[in-house]
Amino acid sequence: MNDNNILLFRRKHNSSSCNDKRACDHPRIKLNRATRTLLCLRCGEQIDPFDHCWRLAETGEQLMVDIRQLKAERDKLKQEVAELYAQKNEKNKP
């Protein structure tokens, strides 16, 4: 088999043991292009490609939600800082 047809996907994972396949979050995925299969390199389970894509899409969507929330919080804090500076300048006027 040609190694050019195999991709490895890695993502951060918790350090828990992977003895129980149901508990594995499949942090290291081997993608075999020739056989069109996905294999978890941690627990050895064959993974449904659609399920894996779905999980990636959900993770990406959650990241986008988190980014929007963090940007809103940042903007709120910027506004509060600007108001505090304005109050400070008002107090320091002669």
N, C-alpha and C positions, 0 to 999 in steps of 0.2 A: 504494500500500500504506500502511496506517495504521501509524505509528510506535508506537502503543500496543500493538501486537502483538509488539514486538521488545524483548527484554531482553538486556543485556550482562553477562556473567559475567567477572570479572577475578580473578586470583590471582597471587601472587608467582611469579616465574619466574627462571630463571637467565638471564644475559645472553648466552648463546651464540646464534649466528646460527641462523636458522630456514630456511636454504636447503634443507635436507634434511627433507622432510616426516616421515620416520620418526623424526627427532630432536626434533621439535616436541612440547612438552608441553601445547600448546593452552591458554595462559594467558588468552587473551581469547576468549570464546565469544559468538557472536551467536545468540540463540534467537529464531526467527521463529515466533510462535504461529499465524499464519495458515497457513503451509505445514508447520508441525510439524517444522522442520528446525533443525539446529545447524551453525554454520559457524565455523571458527577464523579469527579476524580477523588472526592472525599469518601463517599459512601458506596459508590459503584452502581447506583441506581440509574437506569435509563430514564431520561426525562422527555416528556412530550414537548416537541418544539413549540407548539402553539401556547401551551401552558407557560413555558419559559418566556416567550415573547410577551405574553399577557402580564406576567410578573414584572418584567422590565418596564412595560408601559405604565403599570400602576405605580411603580417606584418613581418613574420619571414625573408622573402627574403629581404625586405627593411632594416631590422636590419643588415643583413649580408653585404649588400651594404654599409651601413653607417659605419660598422666596418672596412671594407676594405679601405674606404676613410680616416677614422681617423688614421688607421695604416700607410697609405701612408704619411699623413700629419705629423705624429709623426716621421717617418723615415727621412723626409725632414728636419724637425726642428732639429733632432739629428745631421744630417750632417752639417747644418748651425752652430750649436753650436761647433761642432768639428773644423770647419774651423775658427771660431772666436778664439777659444783657440789656434789654430796653429798660427794665425796672432799675437795674444798677445805674445806668446812665442818667435816669431821671433823678435818682437820689444824689448823684454826684454833681448835679448842676448847681451853680451858685445861686 
